[in-house]
Amino acid sequence: MLTGMDRTRLYRNGVLKAEGFPIADVSEYVGDQSAVVWFDLCSPTPADLAVISEELGLHPLAVEDALHSSQRPKLDTYDSHLFITVYGTKLVRQRVEFIEISIFVTKNALVTVRANPAFDIGEVLRRWDATADMARYGVPYLLHGLLDTVVDGYFDVLQTMDDRIEKLEDDLFQDTPRDMPHIQRRTFELHKKLVRFRRLAVPVREVVGSLLRRGTETVSSPLVPYYQDVYDHALRAAEWADSLQELTANVRDTHMNQQGFRLNDIMKKITSWAAIIAVPTMITGFYGQNVPYPGFGHPLGFWTSTIAIVVGTVLLYRAFQKRGWL
């Protein structure tokens, strides 16, 4: 039986009546049609969920999904309840953590099951308290506050990723780029994070959209605009994630193109220096043959060859420099 530091709340007729009571007391309230109960489980054991399942009549498949991690974001419909899986996000030392949250939605009870305590359930409570007058709408109101907190958390993560991509772009277009392998590695890491973000976070818009399509059966009319607002935020987060993924691909492609351009510049310089070196090689090689050349054995011949080497070298150097090859 669950006891101890249980996160629980009891609303009756839209007014908060109790909180922090043992989950074992839930059975006393779920039969009261004027009562709405919320309780939160963090990393529960199968025995913990078995107690909840018996109290609320939860489907075994939903309970099994709540116990096994790495579920995809979804909304499943059962006879007596809905089962929702979403992922909250949190930034920990510049690293994005995804926290799986399983949600059981019955007529007068909301159960949240968190994979670990990293998701700030306290923020959800603060949102509920900030709009306490809306508690009269029952479970859909509580579910809205939870989903709204989850979706708003995506924007903090996306803003951080946006800032990192902007920093990569600045590093990429420095006059003297440095640490190019580091840029490539950071770009690849960002791309992987965005792919995972899209897989775990973006489907939340479909979850909210499904709730809206169910009509007043799940979401009462006064709450529809609020759910629509969550849907719009989820859609905006999805579009932002798509644009960041495209920007990451552009940074990666630009980095590869820059490497090609730098290799081309290096080849130009090598070719230019080879041409410059070829001039004295040609002249000295010519005069080094066993054939008397003009001025052979006289100072004039030496100075003529020396001046030809210097003039030819300087002219080639200036010509290549003018073309930007050196």
C-alpha positions as CSV (number, residue, x, y, z in Angstrom):
1,M,0.0,0.0,0.0
2,L,1.3,3.5,-0.9
3,T,2.1,5.8,1.9
4,G,4.6,8.5,2.8
5,M,5.4,11.5,0.5
6,D,2.5,11.0,-1.9
7,R,1.6,13.9,-4.1
8,T,-2.2,14.1,-4.0
9,R,-5.0,16.6,-4.2
10,L,-8.8,16.5,-3.7
11,Y,-11.1,19.0,-5.3
12,R,-14.8,19.0,-4.4
13,N,-17.2,21.2,-6.4
14,G,-14.2,23.1,-7.9
15,V,-12.6,23.9,-4.6
16,L,-9.4,22.4,-3.3
17,K,-10.3,20.5,-0.1
18,A,-7.2,18.4,0.7
19,E,-3.7,17.6,-0.5
20,G,-0.9,15.3,0.6
21,F,-3.2,12.6,1.8
22,P,-2.2,8.9,1.3
23,I,-3.1,7.4,-2.0
24,A,-4.7,4.6,-0.1
25,D,-7.5,7.1,0.8
26,V,-8.4,7.6,-2.9
27,S,-11.0,4.8,-2.8
28,E,-12.9,7.0,-0.3
29,Y,-13.3,9.8,-2.9
30,V,-13.5,8.3,-6.4
31,G,-17.1,7.2,-5.8
32,D,-18.1,10.7,-5.0
33,Q,-19.3,12.4,-8.2
34,S,-18.6,15.9,-6.8
35,A,-15.0,15.0,-6.0
36,V,-12.0,15.2,-8.4
37,V,-8.8,13.4,-7.3
38,W,-5.2,13.8,-8.6
39,F,-2.3,11.9,-7.5
40,D,1.3,11.5,-8.7
41,L,3.5,8.4,-8.7
42,C,7.3,8.7,-9.3
43,S,9.0,5.5,-10.5
44,P,6.3,3.2,-9.0
45,T,6.7,-0.5,-8.6
46,P,4.3,-3.0,-10.2
47,A,2.7,-3.5,-6.8
48,D,2.0,0.3,-6.5
49,L,0.3,0.4,-9.9
50,A,-1.6,-2.8,-9.1
51,V,-3.2,-1.0,-6.1
52,I,-4.1,2.0,-8.4
53,S,-5.4,-0.3,-11.1
54,E,-7.8,-2.0,-8.7
55,E,-9.1,1.2,-7.3
56,L,-9.7,2.9,-10.6
57,G,-10.4,-0.1,-12.9
58,L,-7.5,0.6,-15.2
59,H,-6.9,-1.6,-18.2
60,P,-4.0,-4.1,-17.8
61,L,-2.4,-3.0,-21.2
62,A,-2.3,0.6,-20.0
63,V,-0.8,-0.4,-16.7
64,E,1.8,-2.4,-18.6
65,D,2.7,0.5,-20.8
66,A,3.1,2.8,-17.7
67,L,5.5,0.3,-16.2
68,H,7.7,-0.2,-19.3
69,S,9.7,2.9,-20.5
70,S,10.4,4.2,-24.0
71,Q,6.8,4.3,-25.1
72,R,5.9,6.5,-28.0
73,P,3.8,9.6,-27.3
74,K,0.2,8.5,-27.8
75,L,-3.4,8.6,-26.6
76,D,-5.1,5.2,-26.1
77,T,-8.9,5.0,-25.4
78,Y,-10.3,2.3,-23.1
79,D,-13.8,1.8,-21.8
80,S,-13.3,3.5,-18.4
81,H,-10.4,5.8,-19.0
82,L,-7.9,7.4,-21.4
83,F,-4.2,6.6,-21.3
84,I,-1.7,9.3,-22.5
85,T,2.0,9.1,-22.8
86,V,4.0,12.4,-23.3
87,Y,7.6,13.4,-22.6
88,G,8.7,16.4,-20.5
89,T,12.0,18.0,-21.2
90,K,14.7,19.5,-18.9
91,L,18.1,21.1,-19.5
92,V,20.8,19.6,-17.3
93,R,24.3,21.0,-17.8
94,Q,23.7,21.8,-21.5
95,R,22.2,18.4,-21.9
96,V,18.6,17.7,-22.8
97,E,16.8,15.1,-20.7
98,F,13.5,13.6,-21.7
99,I,11.2,12.4,-18.9
100,E,8.4,10.0,-19.8
101,I,5.1,10.8,-18.2
102,S,2.2,8.3,-18.3
103,I,-1.3,9.8,-17.6
104,F,-4.5,8.0,-16.7
105,V,-7.6,10.0,-17.2
106,T,-10.9,8.9,-15.7
107,K,-14.2,10.7,-15.1
108,N,-13.1,12.1,-11.8
109,A,-9.5,11.2,-11.4
110,L,-6.1,12.1,-12.9
111,V,-3.1,9.9,-12.3
112,T,0.4,11.0,-13.4
113,V,3.2,8.4,-13.5
114,R,6.7,9.9,-13.9
115,A,9.7,7.8,-14.9
116,N,11.9,9.9,-12.7
117,P,11.7,13.1,-10.5
118,A,13.5,15.3,-13.1
119,F,10.1,16.6,-14.4
120,D,9.1,19.5,-12.1
121,I,5.6,18.5,-11.0
122,G,5.6,21.5,-8.7
123,E,5.3,23.8,-11.8
124,V,2.1,22.0,-12.7
125,L,0.7,22.7,-9.2
126,R,1.6,26.3,-9.5
127,R,-0.3,26.6,-12.8
128,W,-3.3,24.9,-11.2
129,D,-3.2,27.3,-8.3
130,A,-2.8,30.4,-10.6
131,T,-6.2,29.6,-12.2
132,A,-7.9,28.0,-9.3
133,D,-11.3,29.3,-10.3
134,M,-11.2,27.0,-13.3
135,A,-11.0,23.9,-11.1
136,R,-14.8,23.6,-11.5
137,Y,-14.2,22.0,-14.9
138,G,-12.7,19.0,-13.2
139,V,-10.3,16.5,-14.7
140,P,-10.0,18.2,-18.1
141,Y,-8.8,21.4,-16.3
142,L,-6.1,19.4,-14.5
143,L,-5.1,17.7,-17.7
144,H,-4.8,21.0,-19.5
145,G,-2.5,22.4,-16.9
146,L,-0.2,19.3,-17.1
147,L,-0.1,19.3,-20.9
148,D,0.5,23.1,-21.0
149,T,3.5,22.8,-18.7
150,V,4.9,20.0,-20.8
151,V,4.6,21.9,-24.1
152,D,5.9,25.2,-22.6
153,G,9.0,23.3,-21.5
154,Y,9.8,22.5,-25.1
155,F,10.5,26.2,-25.9
156,D,13.3,26.5,-23.3
157,V,15.0,23.5,-25.0
158,L,14.4,24.8,-28.5
159,Q,15.7,28.3,-27.6
160,T,18.9,26.8,-26.2
161,M,19.4,24.7,-29.3
162,D,18.7,27.8,-31.5
163,D,21.4,29.7,-29.6
164,R,23.9,26.9,-30.1
165,I,23.2,26.8,-33.8
166,E,23.7,30.6,-34.0
167,K,27.0,30.2,-32.2
168,L,28.0,27.5,-34.7
169,E,27.2,29.8,-37.6
170,D,29.3,32.5,-36.0
171,D,32.2,30.1,-35.6
172,L,31.8,28.8,-39.1
173,F,32.1,32.2,-40.8
174,Q,35.0,33.6,-38.8
175,D,37.7,35.2,-40.9
176,T,40.1,32.6,-39.5
177,P,38.0,29.6,-38.7
178,R,39.6,27.3,-36.1
179,D,38.8,24.0,-34.6
180,M,36.9,22.8,-37.6
181,P,36.6,19.2,-36.4
182,H,35.0,20.5,-33.2
183,I,32.4,22.4,-35.3
184,Q,31.6,19.2,-37.2
185,R,31.2,17.2,-34.0
186,R,28.9,19.8,-32.4
187,T,26.8,20.0,-35.5
188,F,26.3,16.2,-35.5
189,E,25.4,16.2,-31.8
190,L,22.8,18.9,-32.3
191,H,21.3,17.1,-35.3
192,K,21.0,13.9,-33.1
193,K,19.3,15.9,-30.3
194,L,16.8,17.5,-32.7
195,V,15.9,14.1,-34.3
196,R,15.2,12.7,-30.8
197,F,13.3,15.9,-29.9
198,R,11.1,15.5,-32.9
199,R,10.5,11.9,-32.2
200,L,9.5,12.4,-28.5
201,A,8.1,15.9,-28.3
202,V,6.5,16.8,-31.6
203,P,3.8,14.0,-31.5
204,V,2.3,15.8,-28.5
205,R,0.4,18.0,-30.9
206,E,-1.4,14.9,-32.2
207,V,-2.3,13.9,-28.7
208,V,-3.8,17.3,-28.0
209,G,-5.5,17.3,-31.4
210,S,-7.0,13.9,-30.6
211,L,-8.4,15.3,-27.4
212,L,-10.0,18.2,-29.2
213,R,-11.5,16.0,-31.9
214,R,-13.2,13.9,-29.2
215,G,-15.4,17.0,-28.5
216,T,-17.3,17.7,-25.3
217,E,-17.0,14.0,-24.4
218,T,-13.5,14.8,-23.0
219,V,-13.0,18.6,-23.2
220,S,-15.9,20.7,-22.1
221,S,-16.8,23.7,-24.3
222,P,-15.3,26.4,-22.0
223,L,-11.9,24.6,-22.0
224,V,-11.7,24.2,-25.8
225,P,-9.9,27.5,-26.4
226,Y,-7.4,26.6,-23.7
227,Y,-6.7,23.2,-25.4
228,Q,-6.6,24.9,-28.7
229,D,-3.9,27.3,-27.3
230,V,-1.8,24.2,-26.2
231,Y,-2.3,22.7,-29.6
232,D,-1.0,26.0,-31.2
233,H,2.0,26.0,-28.9
234,A,2.7,22.4,-29.8
235,L,2.4,23.2,-33.5
236,R,4.8,26.1,-33.1
237,A,7.3,24.0,-31.2
238,A,7.1,21.4,-34.1
239,E,7.7,24.1,-36.7
240,W,10.6,25.5,-34.7
241,A,12.1,22.1,-34.4
242,D,11.8,21.6,-38.2
243,S,13.4,24.9,-38.9
244,L,16.3,24.2,-36.5
245,Q,16.8,20.8,-38.1
246,E,17.0,22.5,-41.5
247,L,19.5,25.1,-40.1
248,T,21.6,22.3,-38.7
249,A,21.7,20.6,-42.1
250,N,22.6,23.9,-43.7
251,V,25.5,24.4,-41.2
252,R,26.7,20.9,-42.0
253,D,26.5,21.4,-45.7
254,T,28.2,24.8,-45.5
255,H,31.0,23.2,-43.4
256,M,31.6,20.6,-46.0
257,N,31.6,23.2,-48.8
258,Q,34.0,25.3,-46.8
259,Q,36.4,22.3,-46.5
260,G,36.2,21.9,-50.3
261,F,36.9,25.6,-50.8
262,R,39.9,25.5,-48.5
263,L,41.2,22.4,-50.2
264,N,40.9,24.3,-53.6
265,D,42.8,27.3,-52.1
266,I,45.5,25.0,-50.9
267,M,45.8,23.4,-54.3
268,K,46.0,26.9,-55.9
269,K,48.8,27.8,-53.5
270,I,50.7,24.6,-54.1
271,T,50.4,25.1,-57.9
272,S,51.5,28.7,-57.7
273,W,54.6,27.9,-55.7
274,A,55.4,25.0,-58.0
275,A,55.2,27.4,-61.0
276,I,57.4,30.0,-59.2
277,I,60.0,27.4,-58.3
278,A,59.9,26.1,-61.9
279,V,61.4,29.3,-63.2
280,P,64.8,29.2,-61.4
281,T,64.8,25.4,-61.9
282,M,64.4,25.9,-65.6
283,I,67.1,28.5,-65.9
284,T,69.7,26.9,-63.7
285,G,68.9,23.5,-65.3
286,F,69.4,25.0,-68.7
287,Y,72.7,26.7,-67.9
288,G,73.8,23.6,-66.0
289,Q,73.9,21.6,-69.3
290,N,77.2,20.7,-70.9
291,V,76.6,23.4,-73.5
292,P,78.3,26.8,-73.4
293,Y,75.7,29.4,-72.9
294,P,75.8,33.1,-73.8
295,G,78.2,34.7,-71.3
296,F,79.7,31.4,-70.3
297,G,82.8,32.0,-68.3
298,H,82.0,35.7,-67.9
299,P,80.4,37.7,-65.0
300,L,77.8,39.0,-67.5
301,G,76.4,35.5,-68.0
302,F,76.0,34.9,-64.3
303,W,74.2,38.2,-63.7
304,T,72.0,37.7,-66.7
305,S,70.8,34.3,-65.3
306,T,70.4,35.7,-61.8
307,I,68.3,38.7,-63.0
308,A,66.2,36.3,-65.1
309,I,65.5,34.1,-62.1
310,V,64.6,37.1,-59.9
311,V,62.4,38.9,-62.5
312,G,60.6,35.7,-63.5
313,T,59.9,34.7,-59.9
314,V,58.7,38.2,-58.9
315,L,56.4,38.5,-61.9
316,L,54.8,35.1,-61.3
317,Y,54.4,35.9,-57.6
318,R,52.6,39.2,-58.3
319,A,50.4,37.6,-60.9
320,F,49.3,34.8,-58.6
321,Q,48.8,37.2,-55.7
322,K,46.6,39.4,-57.9
323,R,44.4,36.5,-58.7
324,G,44.1,35.6,-55.0
325,W,45.9,32.3,-55.3
326,L,48.6,33.4,-52.8
